[in-house]
Amino acid sequence: MKLEENRYFKAVVKDAWPYTVGAVLLALLNITLFIANGSPWGVTTPFVYWAAWIHETLVGPVRDWVYFNNPTHLRALDLTFFTHGGSLMNLGIIIGALFTSLAASQFKIRKIKSFRQVIAAIVGGLLMGYGTRIAFGCNIGAFFSGVASFSLHGWVYTIFIFAGAWIGSKLLVKFFM
């Protein structure tokens, strides 16, 4: 029997999970991470550290930047990619996403349709990166962990993420479909 024909493999990897199962698993993961780390789940801050480590290696020091006046961020500069827990978690997310997309036969390298698509991707990525810093995180840190901890920034983020998704979908249809 092929792996793809196994009903358990199909139910876990190929088929979409019910939203309640995903919600319960994410909630349990968030609780576990909070107990283990003493802080809510966050994804984007390690990316800032990655950029800082690269900048320090190739260009020069970042310790005098305002962002690193925060002692937590300053301490992170003394760590490495493989000794920083958030970096390892992000690496696990990336590898896990690759593995599951491969296992579900959903991984595809797609041809770039136009130069306009490249520009839109760059502008969108820059806006998302900037937005994550001013919103205290991405949809994990700002939304998922923020709302779960009843933080005001999480609720404000929720309003604007829905507004942004609505505007983005209108722009997507107008310019790319």
N, C-alpha and C positions, 0 to 999 in steps of 0.2 A: 504494500500500500504506500502510495506517495504521501509525503508529509502534507501537501496541500489538500489531500482528500480526508485527512484525519479530522473528525468533527470537533475535537477539543482545540486543535490548532486553528481550525477555521473560526471557532467561536471566540478565541482569545486574540488571535493575530489578524485574521482577515476581515471579520465582520466588525461593524461599529458596535461599541459598547453602549448600553443604555446610559443616559445622562446621570441617573441616580448612582450607578456603580462608579462612574468617573468622579462624581462629586464626593462620594464617601471615601474613595481611595485618595483623592487629593487632600481632603480634610485630615485624614489619618496621617498622610505624609507631612502636612504642615504642622500638625501637633507634634509628631516625632521630631521634626527638625527644630521646632521651638524648644522642646525639652533638651535636645542634644546641644544646640548652639546658644540657647538663651535669647534668641532673637527670631523674628518671623522670617519666612522664606523670602529671599531676594535673588535676583538673577543678574541685574545690570551692573551693580557695583564692581564685581570682579572684572568686567570688561574694561572699566576705567583703570583698574590696577594693571591689566594686561597692557593697555596703551601706555601707562606710566612706566612700566618695566621696559618696554620697547624704547620709549623716548629716552629713558636714563641710559640705556645701553648704546643707542645710536647717536643721540644728540647731546644730552646733558641732564643735569639734575632737575627734578620737579618738586623737591622738598619745600621750596620757598613759595610754591603756588598756594593760593588761598584755600583751595579744596583740601590740601594736605595739612592745614592748620588743625583739623580735627585729629585728635590723637589716634583714633581707630584707623583712619586712613593712613596716617603717618606710619603706624606700626606695620601695616600691610606692605609698605614699601620694602621692609626688611625681610619679608618672606619671598618665596619663589613660587612659580607656577605650581610646582608639585608639593609645596608645603602649605599652600593656601586652600582651605576647605571649600570656599565658594568657587574657586577656579576648578577644582576637581569635580565639584558637583556640576558645573557648567559643561565640562568635558564629558561627563557621564550623560548629560541631557543630549548633547550633540551626537555622541556615539549611539545612545539609545534610540534617538530619532532616526538615524541612518539605518540601524539594525532593523527596527520595526518597519520602516518603509521598504527595505529590501525583502524582509520576510513576507510582507503583504503584497509583494510584486508591484509596488507603487512608485519606486524610485525611477526617475527619468531625468536625463540631462536634456533640457529643451533648448532649441535654437532661439537666439535672440531675434525677435521679430523686426525691430527697427531701432534706429538711433534714439528716437523719442522714448522708447521703452527703457533704454539705458539711462537717459537723463532723468526720467521719472523715478527709476529705482534709486539713483544716487540722491536725488532731492528727497525722496521719501525716507530713505535710510538716515540722512542727516537730520531731517525733522523728527523722526522717531528717536534718534539718539539724544538730540537736544531735549525733546519732550520728556524722556525718561529721567533726565537729571533734574529738571525743574519740577517734576511731579513726584519726586522721591521714589522713583522706580518705574518698572514696566507694568504690564497687566498682572504680574505675579506680586511684586513688592508693593505697588501702589494700589492695585485693585484687590487681589485675592487676600493678601496679608493685611492691607489697610482696612478693608471692610470688615474682615473677620475680627480685627482688634478694635472696631468701632472708632477708628481714627477719622477725623473730619476730612483729611486729605484723600482718604479712600473713597468717600462718598462724592466729593467734588470730582475726583478722577472719573468715577462711574458716569456722572452726567456728561462730562466732556468726551469720554471714550465713545459713548453712544452717538453724540453729535458728530464727532470726527468720523466714525464709521459710516454714518449716513452721508455726510459730505463726500467722503472718499469713494463710496459706492456710486454716487452721482457722477463724480469726475471720471471714475473708471469706465462707466458706461458711455459717457460723452466722448472720451478721448481714445479709448482702447477697444471698444466693442462695436 
